[in-house]
Amino acid sequence: MSGLEDPSDDLKVTAPKKWATGAPAVAHALQYSLSQTSPRRTALTLLNLNQGKGIDCPGCAWPDPDPKHRPMNEYCENGAKHVNDEATSKRITAEFFRQHSVSELDEKSDYWLNQQGRLTEPVIKRSDSDFYEPIGWDDALDLLAEELRSLDSPNEALFYTSGRLNNEAAFLLQLFARAYGTNNLPDCSNMCHESSGSAMMETLGTGKGSVSLDDLHHSDLIFVIGQNPGTNHPRMLTALERAKHNGGEVVAVNPLPEAGLMRFKNPQKVRGVLGKGTTIADQFLQIRPGGDLALFKALNLLLLEAEDAAPGTVLDHEFIRAHTTGFEEFARQARELSWDAVHAATGLTREEIEQVRDRVLASNSVIACWAMGLTQQKHGVATIREIVSFLMLRGNIGKPGAGVCPVRGHSNVQGDRTMGIWERVPQSFLDSIEREFGFTPPQEHGWDSVDSIRAMLDGRARFFLGVAGNFVRATPDSEVTEKAMRQCRLTAHISTKLNRSHTVCGETALILPTLGRSDRDVQRGVEQFVTVEDSMSMVHASYGRLEPASGSLLSEVAILSRLARRVLGEDDGIPWEEFEGDYDAIRDRISRVVPDFEDFNRRVADPAGFRLPNPVNSGDFRTDSGKAVFSSNDFEWLDAPDGYLVLQSLRSHDQWNTIPYANDDRYRGIHNARRVVMVNPADLEELGIADRALVDLVSVWHDGVERRATDFRVVAYPAARGSAAAYYPETNVLVPLDSVADTSNTPTSKGVIVRLEPASGQR
């Protein structure tokens, strides 16, 4: 086959958009979809996307409206692109791998690799070859099993997954890993929302958000912090629009102005196509990266002072007395705040923050939404703890229209964790596995994603199995990560499409092609369905509707079940063969192991699915004290030295996670290029750097090693002063492996101190 070439790298810059979606989004979605597959397949995917008995969108984890009020077009531009990227008619065959060596593929871009199409048969790169070649399923699985049985310890194996995986396969993956003898279950949560879970477990006793879609629709005030809904989960804009029409207000907190938070043109409404649409953010706080902790400490101080001025009218004393602990120490520390330090950290004026306080005082219900702009900071956990305290001051936890709302990206990243994909799963979960399956799971905690890279580097891990995802491009310190992967004895990936992780190989490497979310999954003549859990704890079914890309594909459930039988033997007491043939059997076991999944098969038959209860909403705080915790967080922020900027990595609009669909970011006005760095014009003037100059981005860490991302074009952009922004995964090379958030160990991709140097070829 003749692969598509990369788009030309010919930067064109236009003014950033001041609104999102509308008719152009529909046109772009259809244009990309039709470039991948036929009009018939495009119609089939889109008419079934996010519908009852349809395909759950793999694009993000935003919840679906109730089926009674769900439009036929319950998807966004990027969801349409993603599902049809998976439904592509392009195929990778054995001939492709005969034409392209692994070394050649390693030089190709992420875009090019993705555009080659769906994988169709298992392939192997042997230790003495630079080419992948076909291998039968039995031989591939036998090889994996032989390697696992030959390891000196089960802890030399790593089992990684991303949030693309469904609940049934995730449950089997963790069950297999633990029956094999390890808790080494790193996942994409480690690199995105681990800070959310860490902070909320400490303060509320649960790692999940507490709000529903209905809460969002009827909230008086919604904070959207470190988040770009217009690109990363555009259906959230519909919910924000509804909240605005119900009289609610929105405060956006972000270093960059984002089009979707300025104005939203809903393409399903006349005013969204022909009219002006809806203004979303009532106030925009253009904060410096890493300044969010200072902002919420300042808001908390202002609320305490408002209570001082009008005792008994501001704080919810009954909630604080009955349901919380730590208030006195929290309040004492809050009063030590310096406004000069707040301004230095945030770049905001006191007047701007006081205006937000006034909005809070006028609101009976407040929701805080956030994403990776908070979690991928050094002080991300402390920041989220401070936000929880902010909400608790006025009782905005556990009541309608109020609460915490971490907005997750991958479609089932929350479900994977619920199913036990966690290197530090609670003892109660391990005990449930033992009761149900009759073996004692390993008790020692496993490695997360960052520690897994360290283990591979040190030779403590020699086997890597990736189930979905693109580990090499999702992780920090790219050169170090690639070196670590290449030191493995065997690397294997269960995937639908080609990506960079397939070109960074261990001594031996396997690619095992699997069904996509949109593919029909028939086992023993019966069509199967899978389930997912969204950001708001709704669990629902997903049914594939397309004929599979190849007759040689196996489902993830089948691959894991067959591998487990080979490794553990036929007499291990776990009915792997039954699981492969009937996913109801898996759900029956889930219902007896995973809390709140009782009667799983019956409940998930409802097209709306069912919502998992959040104990916070019934006043049940499962902390050590049995109460929600006010925390005292040291006031720290990123302070770049003179001549340096604080870099945040981000996603372009035409991108899904690590994979670009084009070299455009039309909402930000960037076209035909990805190696760009956006910097405030005033900062460029101070640095003596011209707009459109070609530069290298250089980060320096405590180890003294300079990490360099070369040949970036500077774009003058209305970013927060002292900051810079550039796309990942191109800038992951700048994030040191040891630069992680306190407590959560999440890479600090939103807080890298860099300098801009003339590009190597320009010096």
N, C-alpha and C positions, 0 to 999 in steps of 0.2 A: 504494500500500500504506500501511497505517497503522502507523507505527513504534512500537515499545515505548517507554514513557517510562522515565526514570531511576528507580531505587529511591529511596524517600523518604530524605532526609538527616535522620534522627531518631535520634541516637546512643543506643545502649543498651550498657551495659558489664556483663559478667559476669566471674566469676573466671576467670583463665587456666586452660586445661586442663593436666592433669598426665600425660596420655597421648594418643597419636595413633592414628588409623585405627579399626579395629574396625567394627562394623556401621553406625555413623553415616556413615562414609566411603562405604560401599557405597550407602547410601540417598541421600546427597547427589549422588553420581556419577550414579545413575539418574535422580534428580529433574531435574538439569540436562540430561542427555542427552535425556530425553523432552520437555523443554520446547523442544528445538531440532528434533527430528525424530521420525519414527514409531518404534514399538516394533520393527518389522522392520528398519529401517535401523540402529537402535541395536544390535540383536542382531548384525547383519552386521558392523558395525565392531568390536564388542567381541570377538566370537569369532575375528576375524582379527587382532586387535591383537597385535603382537610374536610372531606365530607363523610357522613356516616357510611360505614362499609367501604370507605375509600382509602386513599394513600395519605398517611400522615406526612406532612412536609418535612423532608430531612434538613431543611435550611436553618431553622432556629427552634427554640423551645417556647415561643410565645403561645399562650393558650387559645383554644378555639371558643367562639361564642356557643351558647346553647343551640343545639340543632334546630330548635323551633324558630330561632332568630338568626340563622346562619345563611348568608348569601351564597349563591352558586359560585361566586368568584372569591372565596375566602382564602386568598393567597396574595402575596406581594410580588413585586418585580423580581426580587432576588430569589424568592421561593420558586417562581416559575422557571427562572434560569437554572436553578439548581436541580430541580426534578427532571428537567429535560436535558441537562448536562448528563445526568445519570441514564436517561432514556435514549441517549444518542444512538444513532444507527451505525456509527463508526466502530470498527472491530480491530483488535490487535490479535494477530494470529502467529503461528510459528514462523511464518515468513518474515514478519517484522523483526523478530529476535535474531533471525539469521542475518538480516541486513544491518543491524545496529548492535555494536558491542556495548558492554556495560560502561566502558570508559567513554565511549561516544555519547551514550545517554546521559552520563554524569555531567556533560558539558551543556546539555540542553536546559532551557528555562522551565520553570514550573508550568507556565502556560503551555508550552509545546508538549510536554509530557502528558498533561491532562487532555489535550486536544486529540491525541491519537486514538481515543475511544475505549471501549470496554474490553477488559481482559477476558479471554475465552477458554483457556486451558492451563493447567498447572505447568510451571516451568522451574528449572533448577539452574543455578550457576555453580558449577563444581569448582573445587579448589584449584584445579589446574587450567581453568578456562576463563576467558573474558566475555563469554557469551552465555545468555540464558538458552536453554534447550528444553523441549517438551519432556514431561515425566508423567507417568500414570498416577492416578490418585492413590492407589494402594502403595505404590513405591514411595511416593512423597510422604504419606502418613507413616509408613514403616520407618523411613529415614528419620523423621521427627521423633518418633517413639524411641528408636534406638539411641538417638542422641540424648534424650531426656533420661533414659535408663542408665546411660554411661556417666552421667555427671557425678562428681564426688559427693555432692549435697543437693537436695532440691532447691536450696537457696541460691544456687548458681544459675537458676532460670528466672527469667522475667516475663510476665504476661501483661502486656500493655493493651489498653483499649481506648477508643475515643467515644464521644457521645452519639455517634452514628449507630452504635449497636443497639439492638432492641432488648427489652427486659428478659425475654426467655434465653437468648444467647448469653447475655451478661450473667444471669444466674448460673448457667452451666459453666461458663468460663471460671468464675470464682470457685464453684464447687469442684471442678477438675483440679485447679491449682492447689486447693486446700487438701483434697484427697491425695494429690501427688506429694504434698508436704511443705508448701511455702505460702506465705502471705505477700509475696512480691507481686502486687497488683497495681502498678502505677497506672494513672489514667490522666486524661486531659484536664480533669478538675484540678489536679496538682498545679497546673500552669495558668488557670484562669480564676475560678471562684473558690479556691481553697481558703483564701483569706476571709471570705464571707462565712463559710462554715465554721472556721476557727473562732471568729469573733462572736457569732450568734450562739454557738454552743457554750461559750464562756458566760455570756450575758443572759441568754434566754433559755438555754437548755435544749435547743434544737437548731440544726444547721439549715433549715429550710425557711423560705419566705412565708409570711403569715397571711397575706392578702389574697383575695380572689379577684377575678375580672370585674365582678359587680362592685366590689369595694373601690376599685379604681374608677369606675364610672361615676360613683357618688361621693368621692372624696372632695373636701373643701379645698385642699392644697396638696399638690404633688410636687415633690422634688425629683428632678431627673439629673443625676450626678455622675460625671465621668462616663457618659453614655451617648451614643449616636444612633437613636432609633431609626432615623431615615435610611440608614444603610444596613445596620446589623439586625434589626427586627422591626421592619417597617409597619407590620400590622399593629404595633403598639400605638402608632399615630392615630389609628381609628379609635382606640380606647381613650387616648388623650383628647381627641376631638369631642368625643361623647361627654367626657368629664367637663370640658369647657362649656358645652351647650347646656349642661346641667348646673352651671354656675360656679364650677370649680376654677381654681387658678393653678398655674404651673410656674415653677422656678427652675431654670436650667443652670447648671453649674458645670463649666467645661472650659479648658484652655482655648478651644477653637469654637467659633460660631458655627453651628450646624444647621443646614437648610431646613431639615425636618422639624427642628425645634423653633424655627421662625414662623413658618406658615406651611400648612398641609392642605393640599388639594386632593380631596378624596375622589378617586376616579370612578367610584360607584354612585356618586351623587352629581347632579347637574351643576351645583355651585362649585364642585371640585374640578369640573372640566371647563365650564364656561365662565365661572365666577372667580372671585378672589380666594376662595377657600377659607380656612380657619387659622387665625393667629394662635399659636400654641403657647409659647413662653410669654408670660406676663412680665417676667424679669429675667435677664440674662446676667449671670455673674461670671465674668471672664477671669477665671482664677488661674494662678500660676500652677504648673504641675507640682503635686505634692503639698499644696496649700490647703487641702480639704480638712485636715485635722484642725488647723488653726481656725478655719471658718466656723466649724461646728462648736469648737470651744468658745469662740466669741459669741455665737448665738446662745449657747447655754448660759454664759455670763449675763447676757442681756435679759434673758428670761428670769434669772435669779434676781437681778436688779429691778425688773418690773414687779416681781412679787414683793420685794422690799418696799417699793413705792405704794403698792396697793395690796396689802396682806390679805391672803385668802381668795384672791380673784384670778391669779395667774396659774399657779401650779395645781396639779391634781393631788392634793395631800392625801386623800383617801386611798388612791391607787398606790402612791409612794409608800404609805404606812402599811397597807395590807399585803402588797405584792412585791416589794423590792427590798434590797439591802444595799448598804454602801453609800447612801445618799449624803451623809454628813461629810465624809472624807471627800467625796466627789465635789460637793459645794465649796468646801474649803479650798481645794486646789483650783477650782474654776475662778475663784476671786483673785488669784495671784496673776492672772493673765495680763500681759503687756500689750497695749494697742499698737505700739510701734512694731513689736514683733509680729503681730497679726498682719499689719500692712506689708511688712517685709516678706512674709511667707505667702500671702495671698495676692498681693497687688491690688486689693480692694480697699475702698475707703470705708471709714466707720459709717458714713451715711448710707452707703449701699447695704451694709449688713443690718443697720437699724431698719431700713425699709423692709428687709426680709422678716425681721422680728415682728414688725407691725402686721405683716400678712399672717404670720403664725398666730398672733394674738387674736386676729379676727376669724380664725378657723377653728371649728369644733372637731375636725378630723384631718389628719395629716398622714401622708404616705411618703416614705423615702425609697426611691428606686435608684439603683446603681448598677454599674457593670465594671469592666476591667480597668476603667480609668481610676477606680479606687483600689481594686484588689491587687493590681500589679505595681504597687508602691512599697517602698521599704516600710512605711508605717501604715500599710493598708489595714491591718487587723486593728490597730489602735484607732484608726479613723472610723471604722465601722462600729467599734465599741462606743465611740463618742456619739455617733448617730443614734444608736440605740438609747443612750442616755438622753439625748435630745428629745426623742419621741416619748420616753417615759415621763419626762417632767410634766407633761400635760395629759398623761394617760392615753397616748396614742398608740397603744399596744393592745390587741385583743378586742377591739370594738369595731363596729362597721365603719368602712371608709378610711381606716387607719392601719398602720403597721409597716413592717419591713418587706421590701420587694427587691431582692437580688435578681436581676434579669439575666438568665443564662443563655448562652449562644447555641451550642450543639443541641440537636433536637431531643436527645435522651440522656444528656449528661447527668441530670438529676436522677433519672431512673436507674442508671448504672450504679450510682452510689447506693440507692435504696436496695438494689439487688445484691449488694455486698462487694462491689468493686471498690475496694479500699484497703490500703496496706495497713490501716490501724482500725479495723472493724471492731465494734464493741464486743466484749466478752459474751454478752447475752445473745448476739447473733451466732457466734461460734457454738455456744451451748445448744441453740436451736438446730444447727446443722448436725451436731452429734446425736441429738435425740431422734432426728428424722432419718439419718442415714447410717448411724451405727459406727462411725469412726470418730476419733478425736482429732479435730483440726489443729494445725500448729498454733502455738500460743504466742510465739515471738513476732513482734511487729515486722512488717516487710519494708521495702524501699519505695519511696515515692519517685516521681520522674527525675528530679534533680539527683537524688541519691543513687538512682539506678545508673545514671551516666557515670557517676563517680565509681560505682561498683564495676562497670565495664572497663573503665580506664585502669583500675587497679587489678584487673584480672579476677575479681571476686564473682563476677557474673559472666558466663560464657555462652548463654543461650538466650535469644530474644525472639518472642513471638508477639507480633503486633496484630491485633484484631481491629480492623478499620483504622482510620487516621493516617497521619503522615508525621511520625515521631521526629524524624530528622529535621524537618522544617518547622515544627511547632515548638521545639525546645530552644533554650538559649545557647550562647557561645558556640556558634555553628561549627567552627573548626574543631573545637574540643569534642563536641557531640559526634561529629563524623569520625574522628579518631577513635572514640570509644566504641562505636558500632563496628568499625573495621577490626577491632581486636576480639570480637566474638568468634567462637568456633562455628556457630550456625545462627543465621538470622532468617526469619520467615515472616511473611506478611499476608494476612487474609484481606483481600482488597477487591474493589470493583474496577478501579482504573489505575493507570500508572502514575506514580509520583516519585519525588526525590528519594524517599526512603528505600525504594527498590534499587537505586543506583549506588547506595552506600552499603556495601555488603560485608557480611562476615566472611570467614574462610569459605564456607558454603552458604548459599542463599536460595530460598524458595519464595515463589509468588504463588499463592493459592487463590484463584478467582472465586468470587462468591456472588450470590444473588444480591441485587439492590433492593431498596425499600419499595420501588415501583414494580418489581418483578413478581409474577405469580409463583407461589411456593406450594408445590403439590408433593405430598408424601403419602405413599401407599394408596395412590388414587384419590386422596382427599385433600382439598385445598386448605392450607393452613393460614392463620393470621398471627401477627405478633402484636405486642403492646409497647407503649411508651408512656413516660411521665413528663409533663411539661413543667414550666417554671413555677406554676401555681398549684402543683401537686395533684393535677387531674391525670388520671390513668385512663387511657382509651386504646382501642384496637386500630391496627393499620393492615389493610389488605392490598397486596400487590395486584396490579391490573394488566401488566404487560407480559407478553411471552418473553422468557429469559433470553439474554443476549447470546447464549450458547447452550446446547444440550449437555455440555460438560460441566456446567456450574453446579456447585453444591451450596446449600444454605449454610450460614454460620453455625446453626444448630447441628447440622449434619457433620460438618467438619470437626467441630469440637467433640461431638459424641463419638465419632469414629476414632479420633485421636485418643480420647480417654480410654476406650476399650483396649486399644493397643498398649497403652502405657500401664494401666492399672490391672489389666487382666479381666477375664470374663466373670470372675468370682468375687469382685470387689463389693458386691451388694448394691450397687447403684445401677438402675435399669437404663443404661445409656441407649440401648437399641430401641426401647420403648419411647424414650424422649425424642429420638430422631424421627420416629414415625408418627408421633402424635403430640403436638405442642400443648394440648389440653393436659396431658400427663405432667408436663413441666409446671404448668400453672397450678395444678393440684398440689404439687410439692411446695411451690412458692407460698401458697395459701397457708401452709403449716409451718413455714420457716420465717417468712418476712412479716413483721408486725403490720397489722391493719389490712392484710390482703385476704382475710377470710372469705370463703366462697367466691374466689377470684373469677372462675369461669362464668358463673351466672351474672355477676355484677358487671363484668366487662362486655357482656352481650348488649347492654344498653348503648345505643349509638353515642350518647353523651359521655359514656364512661362513668367513672366515679371519682370523688375527691378523697384523698387521704386526709385524715384529721390532723390538724396541727394543735398540739396540746396548749400552746400559748393562747389560743383563742378561747380556751375554757379556763384560763387562769392557772394552768398546770405548768410550772417552770421546773424543768428537770435538771436543775443545777444542784451543786452540793448542798446549798442552803435551802433548796426548795422555793427560792424566790428569784425574781429577775435581779440582775446585778448592775448597779451603777459602778462604773469603772473610773479610775483615776489614771489618765494617760499623759505621759510626759510629752511636753510640747516640743516637737522637733519638725524640721522641714528640710527640703533640699535647698542648699545654698551654693549655687555655682560660683566659683572664683571668677575674677575679672577675666574676660576673654573666652569664657566658656558659656554654654547653654545647657538647659535641661531638656533632653530629648525624650519624646514619647513616640512609641511605635503605634501604628494604627492601620486599619484596613481601608482600602479604596472602595468606592461604591461598586465597581465591577469586580468583586472578589468574594469568594466564600472561603473563610478560614485561610488556609495557606495557599489557596489556588486562585490566581487571577483568571477572569474570563475575558479580559481585554486590558489594554494598558491605559485605561481611562478612569477618571474620577470626576464625573461631570458636575456633581454638586459642588465640588471644591474648585472646579474650573481647570483641572489638570487633564491634559489629553496627550495620548501617544507616548507616554513615558511613565516609568515607575521609580526610577532612581532619581528622585527629587527630594529636596529638603525644604520645608516651609518655615520661614523665619520672619518675624516682624520687621518691617522696613526700618524702624528706628534702631533696632538691634544691628541690622546689617550696616547701617551708617556708622554706628559706634565701632563695629568690628572692622570697618574698611573693606567690606566685601560687596561686590556689585551684584545686583539682581541678574540672574541667569549665569553667574559665574560657575565654573566647574570646580568642585571641591571634593576632598576626602573627609569623611566623618571619623574622628578618632576619639575613642574612649580610653580612659586610664583608670585602672583599678588598683587596689592595695597590693596586688602581686607585682606591680610595676610593669606589667605587660601592656603594650599598646595594642588595642584591637581596632582594626581599620576597615571601614566600608568605603570602597573607592568609587570615584567618578559619579558623584551626585550633582545634579543641577540645582542651584539655589533659586527658590521662588519667593519673592516678597509676598507675604501673606498676612492677614490680620490675626496672627497668633498672639497669645499672651506674651507680654514683655519677658525677656529672659528665657524663652522656651524655643524649641524647634520640634517639628513633627515630620516623620517619614514613615514609609510603608514597611510592614513586615510581610514575608519573612526576610526581606533583603537586609534589614537592620538587626536581625537576631544575633548576628556575628558580634555586635557591640555590647551585648548583655553578658557580663561575666557569669560563669556558672555559680560562683559564690555570692553574687549580688542577689539576695533573696529577701522577701518580706519576713519580718520578725514573726515568729510562731508558726506561720503557715508554710514557709519554705517556697513560696511562689516567686518565680523570677520577676525582677523589677523592670519589666519592659516599658513601664510608663515613667521611669525616672532614671535615665542614664545621663551622666554628665559628660558632655562632648565638647570638643573644639573643632572648628572648621578650618582646614588647611587647603591651600591650592592643590588641585589634583596632582597626583604623582607625575603625570605627563606634562603638567604646566609649570613644574618647579625647575 
